[in-house]
Amino acid sequence: MVKQERAARTREALVQAAASAFDRAGYEATTLARVSKAAGISIGALTFHFRTKDELADAVQLRGESVLRQATDRAAARGGPPLQSVIALTVRIAGLLEEDATVRAAARLARERVGASAAWSALWLPTLDRLLARAEGELRPGTDRKTVLALVAYLVTGAEAYARDRAGTPGRAADSTEQQLTRIWRVVLPGLAGGDRVSP
């Protein structure tokens, strides 16, 4: 039992160290030696758990995707106005991108790795599209849902870039990614919904 717990702790330390490395340096520039050193774990122990860099990247990507899927599942099950759920989900994704290196790394790895498991946007865009379909009655008449979905995709992509920049500059005084995205929604929302039916 103690051996299994130690193995689980080692594996977790490696996934976290790899997530930070992939997030900062990208897939190509990250080496197993760099991850081993960052985790404080021997290269032999690393390769016992993950034989190749691809296996390690798969583990990081799956972890980040799992965290994100839980957030999208909660947003899809949430009650209340659908447009409010769209806003809440984008803000939550922004928060995860800032808080969790595995989520940022999963986003980067999905773009950089050949044959990655899925496009990053495929993890959250379909849920947002379904929520927007339910929110059409909340949108200003004549507002094209697909254009709104494209706007949301741009907002999340921008949030990812902002979160990665903040992660690379510890102690930064700027607003959090969630705070910044919430302010952007306050500017954008009147053009989409009009009135005060929904607020960020």
C-alpha positions as CSV (number, residue, x, y, z in Angstrom):
1,M,0.0,0.0,0.0
2,V,2.8,2.4,0.9
3,K,4.6,1.5,-2.4
4,Q,1.4,2.3,-4.4
5,E,1.0,5.6,-2.6
6,R,4.6,6.6,-3.3
7,A,4.2,5.6,-6.9
8,A,1.0,7.7,-7.2
9,R,2.8,10.7,-5.6
10,T,5.7,10.3,-8.0
11,R,3.4,10.1,-11.0
12,E,1.5,13.2,-9.9
13,A,4.8,15.2,-9.4
14,L,5.9,14.2,-12.8
15,V,2.6,15.2,-14.4
16,Q,2.6,18.5,-12.7
17,A,6.3,19.2,-13.6
18,A,5.6,18.2,-17.2
19,A,2.5,20.4,-17.4
20,S,4.5,23.4,-16.3
21,A,7.3,22.6,-18.8
22,F,5.0,21.9,-21.7
23,D,3.0,25.1,-20.9
24,R,6.1,27.3,-20.8
25,A,8.4,25.8,-23.4
26,G,6.0,23.8,-25.7
27,Y,6.2,20.2,-26.8
28,E,9.3,20.3,-28.9
29,A,11.5,22.2,-26.4
30,T,10.5,20.1,-23.4
31,T,12.8,17.2,-22.6
32,L,12.4,14.3,-20.2
33,A,15.6,15.5,-18.5
34,R,14.0,18.9,-17.9
35,V,10.9,17.4,-16.4
36,S,12.9,15.0,-14.3
37,K,15.0,17.9,-12.9
38,A,11.9,20.1,-12.2
39,A,10.1,17.3,-10.4
40,G,13.2,16.3,-8.4
41,I,12.8,12.7,-9.6
42,S,15.4,10.6,-11.3
43,I,15.2,10.0,-15.0
44,G,15.0,6.3,-14.3
45,A,11.9,6.8,-12.1
46,L,10.4,9.1,-14.8
47,T,10.9,6.5,-17.5
48,F,9.5,3.8,-15.3
49,H,6.2,5.7,-15.2
50,F,6.3,7.2,-18.7
51,R,8.5,5.5,-21.2
52,T,8.5,8.4,-23.7
53,K,7.8,12.1,-23.9
54,D,4.6,11.2,-25.9
55,E,3.3,9.1,-23.0
56,L,4.0,11.9,-20.6
57,A,2.3,14.5,-22.9
58,D,-0.7,12.2,-23.2
59,A,-1.0,12.0,-19.4
60,V,-0.8,15.8,-19.1
61,Q,-3.2,16.4,-21.9
62,L,-5.7,13.8,-20.5
63,R,-5.5,15.5,-17.1
64,G,-6.1,19.0,-18.5
65,E,-8.9,17.8,-20.7
66,S,-10.6,16.0,-17.7
67,V,-10.5,19.1,-15.6
68,L,-12.1,21.1,-18.5
69,R,-14.7,18.5,-19.2
70,Q,-15.9,18.6,-15.6
71,A,-16.4,22.4,-15.9
72,T,-18.3,22.1,-19.2
73,D,-20.5,19.3,-17.8
74,R,-21.4,21.4,-14.8
75,A,-22.2,24.4,-17.1
76,A,-24.4,22.2,-19.3
77,A,-26.3,20.9,-16.3
78,R,-26.7,24.3,-14.7
79,G,-30.1,25.9,-14.5
80,G,-30.9,29.5,-15.2
81,P,-30.7,31.6,-18.3
82,P,-28.6,29.8,-21.0
83,L,-26.8,33.0,-21.9
84,Q,-25.7,33.4,-18.3
85,S,-24.4,29.8,-18.5
86,V,-22.4,30.7,-21.6
87,I,-20.8,33.6,-19.8
88,A,-20.2,31.6,-16.6
89,L,-18.6,28.8,-18.6
90,T,-16.2,31.1,-20.5
91,V,-15.2,32.8,-17.3
92,R,-14.7,29.4,-15.6
93,I,-12.5,28.3,-18.5
94,A,-10.5,31.5,-18.2
95,G,-10.0,30.7,-14.5
96,L,-8.9,27.2,-15.1
97,L,-6.4,28.4,-17.7
98,E,-4.9,30.7,-15.1
99,E,-5.1,28.3,-12.1
100,D,-4.2,25.0,-13.6
101,A,-1.0,24.3,-15.6
102,T,-2.4,21.0,-16.9
103,V,-5.3,22.9,-18.6
104,R,-2.9,25.5,-20.2
105,A,-0.6,22.6,-21.2
106,A,-3.5,20.6,-22.7
107,A,-4.5,23.7,-24.8
108,R,-0.9,24.1,-26.1
109,L,-0.3,20.4,-26.6
110,A,-3.5,20.1,-28.7
111,R,-2.1,22.6,-31.1
112,E,1.5,21.5,-31.2
113,R,1.4,17.7,-31.2
114,V,0.8,15.9,-34.4
115,G,-2.1,13.6,-34.0
116,A,-3.2,15.2,-30.7
117,S,-6.3,13.5,-29.2
118,A,-8.7,16.4,-30.0
119,A,-8.7,20.0,-31.0
120,W,-8.7,22.1,-27.9
121,S,-11.8,24.0,-28.9
122,A,-13.7,20.7,-29.4
123,L,-13.6,20.2,-25.7
124,W,-15.7,23.3,-24.9
125,L,-17.1,24.8,-28.1
126,P,-19.9,22.2,-28.6
127,T,-21.2,22.9,-25.1
128,L,-21.2,26.6,-25.7
129,D,-22.9,26.1,-29.0
130,R,-25.7,24.1,-27.4
131,L,-26.1,26.7,-24.7
132,L,-26.2,29.5,-27.3
133,A,-28.9,27.5,-29.2
134,R,-31.0,27.5,-26.1
135,A,-30.2,31.2,-25.5
136,E,-31.5,32.4,-28.9
137,G,-34.6,34.0,-27.3
138,E,-32.3,36.0,-25.1
139,L,-30.2,37.4,-27.9
140,R,-31.1,40.7,-29.6
141,P,-33.3,40.1,-32.7
142,G,-31.2,39.6,-35.8
143,T,-28.1,38.4,-33.8
144,D,-26.5,35.5,-35.6
145,R,-25.7,32.7,-33.2
146,K,-22.7,31.4,-35.2
147,T,-21.2,34.9,-35.1
148,V,-21.7,34.9,-31.3
149,L,-20.1,31.5,-31.1
150,A,-17.1,32.8,-33.0
151,L,-16.9,35.7,-30.6
152,V,-16.9,33.4,-27.7
153,A,-14.1,31.3,-29.3
154,Y,-12.0,34.4,-29.7
155,L,-12.7,35.5,-26.1
156,V,-11.5,32.1,-24.8
157,T,-8.5,32.1,-27.0
158,G,-7.6,35.5,-25.8
159,A,-8.1,34.4,-22.2
160,E,-5.7,31.6,-22.8
161,A,-3.0,33.9,-24.1
162,Y,-3.6,36.3,-21.2
163,A,-3.5,33.5,-18.6
164,R,-0.3,32.1,-20.1
165,D,1.3,35.5,-19.9
166,R,0.3,35.9,-16.3
167,A,1.6,32.4,-15.4
168,G,4.9,33.4,-16.9
169,T,5.1,36.5,-14.7
170,P,4.5,35.6,-11.1
171,G,3.5,38.3,-8.7
172,R,2.0,40.4,-11.5
173,A,-0.5,43.0,-10.2
174,A,-2.8,42.9,-13.2
175,D,-6.3,41.6,-12.9
176,S,-7.0,37.9,-13.0
177,T,-8.0,36.4,-16.3
178,E,-11.5,35.8,-14.9
179,Q,-11.8,39.5,-13.8
180,Q,-10.6,40.7,-17.2
181,L,-13.0,38.4,-19.1
182,T,-15.9,39.5,-16.9
183,R,-15.2,43.1,-17.7
184,I,-15.1,42.3,-21.4
185,W,-18.5,40.5,-21.1
186,R,-20.0,43.7,-19.5
187,V,-18.9,45.6,-22.6
188,V,-20.1,43.0,-25.1
189,L,-23.3,41.8,-23.5
190,P,-25.5,44.9,-24.2
191,G,-24.9,44.4,-27.9
192,L,-25.9,40.8,-27.7
193,A,-28.8,40.8,-25.3
194,G,-29.9,44.4,-24.8
195,G,-31.7,45.4,-21.6
196,D,-30.5,43.8,-18.3
197,R,-31.9,40.3,-18.7
198,V,-28.4,38.8,-18.2
199,S,-25.4,40.0,-16.4
200,P,-21.8,38.7,-16.2
